[in-house]
Amino acid sequence: MVYRLLAVNIDGTLLHSNSRLHKTTKEAIEYVHQKGVYVALVTSRNFASARKVAKALKIKPHIVAHQGAYVGAFDKPILIKRISEELTLELVKLSEVSSSQIKLYHEKYMIGNRVNLPENLIGKASFYKNEPFFYAHQYVDILSETLAAHPAAPPKIDVICETEGELKDLTKALGTMYDEVDTIQINENKFTIVPEGVSKWDGLRYLAQHFTIKPHEIVAIGDGSDDVEMIERAGLGVAMGNAVQELKLAADWQSRTNDQLGVAYTVKELFRRQQQIEHGVSRDLKVNK
């Protein structure tokens, strides 16, 4: 089998547990790129945060961010799916009934509400270190009032709940009331709201179709429960050694942990015998908003 696209999750996969990118992993990504294989970072991170990681690589990978709502080249979008301004305001008003922290992620900024959640919950739900230094953040007392005056149409909304019961009640209410959005649970206290049909796999599939790549020509590597669909549907799904059990059961192959250079190990095992691929003429990227 000739693989033409390598899709790699960022946190818990590409990066070590300390959020650093190892030199060996960089070299492995460059190695597969030199063989003519497309590389994509597929992440729940916002675009700006994902692009910061991409800049640390020796190549310019494609990016599938915002849980799949944003698909693009290193510096140019192909597709952005958004939650409408009207619906965003409704969703925020509903979520404000609880004591949850709500964060709207645009590709250029984040706006959230100020709440007094325990520090351990905020820290547990925050995946993106040092984000405020390169990505505009704003916190307000009542988010719905700010949105009423300054509407926003984000690709995704993150909600951090104080209890697991609160999360279940909110996601159930959203699922019952709104067909236009889907909820993706990240952990027992955090879930993400995205436009209906959006997922990491949905974004990756769109990118693959853009380059006329078939699903069986994709290698996908991940570690979290939100990677399961991508791992199941790719030609070869790889679970990191530190992946959740659900993902390991769905995967075709299991690698080492992220702290044991699992991505580099996978790349060398799967691509070392693959001959270099000659790409045809590249297609122009078009924005579809």
N, C-alpha and C positions, 0 to 999 in steps of 0.2 A: 504493500500500500504506500502510495506517495501522499504525504500530508502537505497541504499548501497554506494552512493557517494555524498558528499557535495562539491560543487564547489563555491568558494567565490572570488570575485574580491577584489583587495587590496585598491587602492585609492578611497575614497568616499564611501567605503563599509566596509571593515574590519577595516580600520583606521579612527580615528576622523579627523576633518578638520585640526587639528594641526599636523597631520601625526603621532600621537601617538596611541599605541595599549592599550586599556583599560583592566584592570585586569579581569573584568567581561566577556569581549569578549574572552580572553584567556581561562578562565574556561569553557565557553560554547563550545569552539572548543574541548577542552580536554574531555568534557562530551560526545559529539557525537562520538569522537574517541573511547572512552571506550565502546561504544555500538557496536563496530565492523564496524563502517562506515568509508570508505576511505575519506580523506579530501584532497582537491586540491586547491592551490592558483592559480587563473587564471588571468593573468595580461598583460598589454602592457609593463610593466617594463622589463628591461633586467634580465637575470638569476641571476647575482650577487646581484642586488638590491632586487629582489624577495626573494632570499635566506636569505638576511639580515633580512627581515621581518619574514620569516619562523623561523629563529633562536630565535626570541622573543616569539614564541609559546612554549607550554609545550610538544608539539609533533613534529614529523618530517613529515610535510605534503608533498604530491607530488606537483610539480610545473609545470604549463603551462605558459611559459613566452614568451617574444618577440612577443606578439600578437598571440601566438599559434604556432610559428615556433620552439620553444624549448619545449620539453615534457620530464619530468624526475622525478626520485625520488629526495629526499632531496639533495643528493650529487652525483647523477649518471644519465646521460641522457639515455632516451629510444629512442628519435627521435630528430634530428636537421635538419631542412630544411634551405637551404642557397640560397642566390642570387649568381650566379656564379661570378668569378673575372672579366671576360670580360664584363658581363652585368652591374656589379656594376660600373665599370669605365664609361660606356656609360651613365648610369643614372645620375651619378654625373656630367659629362660634360654638360648634358642637363639642370640639375638644376642650374648649375653655371651661366647660361646665365642670370638668374634673380639675385636679391639681397638676395636670401634666405640663411638661415643657414642650413647646411646639417650635419647630424650626423650619422655615421655608427656604429651600435651597434653589436659587437661580444659578445659572452658570457663571454669573459675575459677582454675586453677593449672597449673603445669608441674613435673614432677619428672624428674630425669635422673641419669645416673651420671657420676662423675668419671673422666676418661680423659686421657691425655697425647698427644692428637692434635696435629699441627703447627698453629700458629696460622693459617696460610693456609687450611687446610681448614675450620676452625671459622668463620673470617670469611667464606669463600666460601659456606658453607651457611647462614649466619645472615641472614635477610631482614628481621628486625624490630628496628629500632634502638630503644634506650631502653626495651625491653619490661619489664625488671625493676622499673622505677619505678612501674608500674601493674598488674603482673600477677605474682602470687606465684610465685617460683622456689625450688626446693630441689634441691640436688645431694647425692647419697649415694655411698658407696664401692661397695657392691654393691646394685644396684637390685632384683634378684630377692628378696633378703632383706627389703628394706623392703616390697615388695609382698606377700610372704608374711604379714607382720605387719599390713599396712594395705592391703588389696586396693583396686584401682582399675579402673574401666571407662571408658577414654578414648575419645573419638571418633576420635583418630588417634595414631600413634606415628611419630616421625621417627628415622631411623637414619643417622648420618654415618660412612662407612667410610674407612679409611686409604688404600685403593687401589680402583681400579675393578674389579679382579679379585675382591676381597673382596666388593664390592657384588653382582657377578653371581652369586657362589656363594651368598650369603645369599638373594637374591631367588629364585633357582632352588629352593633348599631350601624356602623358605616357600611357593612356588607348588605344589610337589609334595606337601607335608605338610598344608597347611591350605586347605580350600575356603571357609572362613568369612571369609577376608580377601583383599583385593587389595593389590598393591604398585604404587606409582606412582613412577617414577624422576624426580627433580627435576634432577639433574645427574650428572656422572660419579662423584661421591662420596656423594651423598645420595639416599635414597628414603623414601617415606612408606607406612606400613601403615594401611589403612582397612578398615572392615567391607565385606564382599562387596557389590559393586554400587554402591559409593559413588564419585562423581566430581563435579566441578564441574557438569557438565551434568545429572547426576542430581538434584543439589540445586536447580539452577535450574529444571528441569522441574517438580519438586514445587511450588516457589513459584509458577510460572506456572499450574499446575493449580488451586492454591488460589484464584487470582483469575480462573479460567476464561479464561486467556490461552492462545492456541494457539502452537505453535512458530514458525509463520511470522510471528507478530506480535512476535517478539523480535529486538532488535539486540544482539549480543554483541561486546565489544571485548577483545582480549587480546594477549599477547606471548610466552607460554611454551609449551613442548610439552604441558604439562598443560591448556592451553586449547583444544587442537585439536578435541576432541569437541564442546565448546561452540560453537566457531566453525563447525564443519561442520553442526551440527544446528539452529542458530538460523536464523530467517528471513533474516537478513543477518549474516554473520560478518565482522568487521573486524580486520585485523592491523595492529598498530602498526608504524611504520617501523623500529623497533628489534627487532621480533619475530624469533624463530628462523625459519630458512628453511622448516622443516616447516609452521609455522603460516601463513606467507605463501602457501604453495602451497595450503593448505586454505581460505583466506579468499576471500570474494566481493569484497572491497574492501580496499585498503591505505591507511592514513592516514600522518600524519607521526609522528616519534618522540615519546616521552614528554617529552623536553626541548624539543621544538618545539610543545608544546601539542596533541598529536595527538588527545586526547579532545575538547577544545574545538572543534577543526577538524571532527571527525567529526560532533559533535552539530549544529553549525550547518549543515553541508552536508546532513545527512539529515533534520533536523526543522524547518528554518526555514519550509517550505511546509506543514507538517502543521497541520491545524486542532486546536484544543483539544478534548480528549476529556472527556466527562462521565461520571464513574464512577457506578455504581449504589451501592446501600447497601453499606457495607463489611461483610465477614463477620467474625465473632468468631474470634480465633486460638485454636487448641487445641493443647496440647502432646501430642506422641506420642513417648514414650520407649521 
